[in-house]
Amino acid sequence: MSYEEQLEELARREAQAKAMGGEEKLARRTEQGLLNARSRLDALLDRDSFREVGLLAQSAIRADRDTTPADGKVSGFGRVEGRDIAVVSNDLTVKGASSSATNAKKIAYIKTTATRSGMPVVFLGESSGARIPDTMGAESMSQGGADPQQYCRRRETPWASAVLGPCFGSSTWYSCLSDFLVMRKGATLAVSSARVTSLAIGETVDPEELGGWRLHSEVTGLADAVADSDEEALELVRRFLSYLPSHAGEAPPVQSAGEWRAPNGDDILALVPPERTRVYDIRKIIRAVADEGSVFPLKERFGKAVVTALARMEGQSVGFVATNPMIRGGAMDPDACRKASDFLVMCDSFNIPVILLVDTPGFLVGVSGERKAAPAHIMNMMHALQLVSVPKVSVILRKSYGQAFLNMGGGRNSDEIAAWTSAEVSFMDPGVGASVVHGLKRDEDPEAFDAAADALRKDTSAYDMASVFGVQSVIDPRDTRDFLVAALATHRRRLSNGIGRREMANWPTYF
Amino acid sequence: MSDITVESEIAGTVWKIEASPGDSLEEEGIIMILESMKMEIPVLAPEDGTLSEVLVSEGDTIREGQPLAKLSRGG
């Protein structure tokens, strides 16, 4: 065969692979407002930066070769904001992007290369699960388990996942192993499809109920963010990556002066009522201290008594963990602890300093919390905080009580603590203490109750804490941003160039 | 339009009911305020909608998980 004929053959095969599952299937997706596996890469990556590997891969089953372009998973390397990433984009138009022997090799290649070369991995999820009947039988099953490290996560590089359609099998597994998971409304994330599940358990299951965005953003907490469209989901992946280093061996990228702006100067005193019984939304405080427009909340609809958000301070990535008095007065329940643990592990694994904003009456007590193993989740969070080796700085705004005082950075669990003038610290609320210690109820004996509560309120102020060096400063609330910027600079890990010890790098990706 | 039942996330007492049936609420709009843990804790609309029913009265003692109000999705 002449070179001309050889090149024609190469061009024919490449065009066939890029045609994916065919015009008809692609047109149907366009009608539904959905991007396809390749147009998603265009939306995710910097223009013309995609370099595909495995374009000509096909099913290992000879009879399927012509019907399995790229074997249903488009893989390669590209750039996001000029930084290299590795990517797998599932092509549902090719045998439902089902998992096969060949495309499993493609995923393994992408993961291995990204880890070795220090690049984030992005998974664009939309797959139907194992390819049947290819995977039936002993020989296939034993091949599928050939890699004993396939599902290990050591967080050498960040992983982000977008759930953009029905996700079962590999798309689900890699989504669950990721550091960031965004879900498009209408997509499904589950072990098996509603159809397979319905057949297995003998009752009809609704896909939304089985694995819709509400389930995963509000109940399981698997979804870090929710998007209305493919485009929005991919933009959120880009945004997430902007806060993260390319790999765990470097500090996160820092914006240069001119790229960030100080917040717009909201009057922080007007945002927090001085009355200890009144609540407020801590998210407004985060926005008032972080760089303008930089706050990127994660798991906003889950465990809402604590807010976790990536943000920037003078262009430097930080992670906020903040109790939110608006939700149950800021009392953390097991879900809030799980969310905080998850976030602390990610921040520490990728060298992102942690800022704790504290206003909490303690942990939420009650039967339902105990049934969810509240003590274990409180200790998971505490354990995670104590293993955080990147800078951790905290500010006590008003209340910080009991074990929650420690979980939110009290004592030596922060590198430095500042107290607002309104801060108060104790084992429990003085009013609750009056009842617990003296058996008093305010409606039965208000005079005795108030006297007992007042006695317990002594030695709880910001100044009492400062006098025993329990906090390092008492600050004007309006100086919170300045304090945080200065404290983060003081506690920067110069000896390791900003890199932490990463002792939780192989902790689970879900708590 | 489907109804969402708004449940109490905490045990306490109903202190003040702020919204009435028929009111249009945005996500995180205040439906009522509970008194719990020595604090005034707002009960918020979980998403945009119209308040269709309030199931408790001021002064009622309520338990965690108790239905407090119904909201019709979408406002």
Interface residues (C-beta under 8 A of the other chain):
Chain A: R276 T277 R278 V279 P325 M326 I327 R328 G329 A331 P361 L364 G366 S368 D429 G431 V432
Chain B: E9 I10 A11 S36 M37 K38 M39 E40 I41 P42 L44 E64 G65
